[in-house]
């Protein structure tokens, strides 16, 4: 510390809370520390469910894209093979 003695809160101009008010302040603090109940707890569960659902949808969409690209690749390979055969064939045949 800096070596100076700490002054009580009353010396700084702040008023000390009466003994009856201290209990109310503690109750307010306890309410803040309690886990959320009611609509916010359900919202969190729905949020997780929505996230899982959207992840599944995204995965399904990506799998469909992969299947579509595989089909397109097979078609391109077939065209490539056909063109190779056409150009490597003798001219008179």
C-alpha positions in Angstrom: 0.0 0.0 0.0 1.0 3.7 0.0 1.6 3.9 3.7 -1.4 6.1 4.5 -4.1 4.7 6.8 -7.4 4.1 5.3 -10.2 6.4 6.3 -13.6 5.1 7.1 -16.3 5.6 4.5 -18.0 8.2 6.5 -14.9 10.4 6.3 -15.2 10.5 2.5 -18.6 12.0 2.7 -20.4 8.8 2.1 -23.2 7.8 4.6 -23.1 4.4 6.2 -26.3 2.4 5.5 -28.5 1.9 8.5 -28.5 -1.6 9.9 -32.0 -2.4 8.5 -30.9 -1.5 4.9 -27.9 -3.8 4.9 -30.3 -6.8 4.8 -32.1 -5.4 1.8 -28.8 -4.9 -0.1 -27.8 -8.5 0.7 -31.1 -9.8 -0.7 -30.6 -7.8 -3.9 -27.1 -9.2 -4.3 -28.3 -12.8 -3.7 -31.0 -12.4 -6.4 -28.3 -11.4 -8.9 -26.2 -14.4 -8.1 -29.1 -16.9 -8.5 -29.4 -18.8 -11.8 -32.0 -17.6 -14.2 -35.4 -19.3 -14.0 -38.5 -19.0 -16.0 -38.6 -17.6 -19.5 -34.8 -17.1 -19.8 -34.0 -20.7 -18.9 -36.4 -21.9 -21.6 -34.9 -19.4 -24.1 -31.4 -20.9 -23.4 -32.7 -24.4 -24.1 -34.4 -23.2 -27.3 -31.2 -21.5 -28.3 -29.3 -24.7 -28.0 -32.0 -26.6 -29.8 -32.0 -24.1 -32.6 -28.2 -24.2 -32.9 -28.3 -28.0 -33.2 -31.1 -27.8 -35.7 -29.3 -25.2 -37.8 -26.1 -27.3 -37.6 -27.9 -30.3 -38.9 -29.5 -28.3 -41.7 -26.1 -26.9 -42.7 -24.5 -30.4 -42.6 -27.3 -31.7 -44.8 -27.0 -28.8 -47.3 -23.2 -29.4 -47.5 -23.7 -33.1 -48.1 -26.1 -32.3 -50.9 -23.6 -29.9 -52.4 -20.9 -32.6 -52.2 -23.2 -35.1 -54.0 -24.0 -32.6 -56.7 -20.3 -31.8 -57.2 -19.4 -35.5 -57.4 -22.1 -36.0 -60.1 -20.8 -33.0 -62.0 -17.2 -34.3 -61.7 -18.2 -37.8 -63.0 -19.8 -36.1 -66.0 -16.7 -34.0 -66.7 -14.5 -37.1 -66.5 -16.8 -38.9 -69.0 -16.6 -35.9 -71.4 -12.8 -35.8 -71.0 -12.5 -39.5 -71.7 -14.7 -39.2 -74.8 -12.7 -36.3 -76.1 -9.4 -38.1 -75.5 -10.7 -41.1 -77.4 -11.9 -38.8 -80.3 -8.5 -37.1 -80.6 -6.3 -40.1 -80.3 -8.2 -42.1 -82.9 -6.7 -42.3 -86.4 -8.1 -39.7 -88.8 -9.4 -42.2 -91.3 -11.2 -44.4 -88.9 
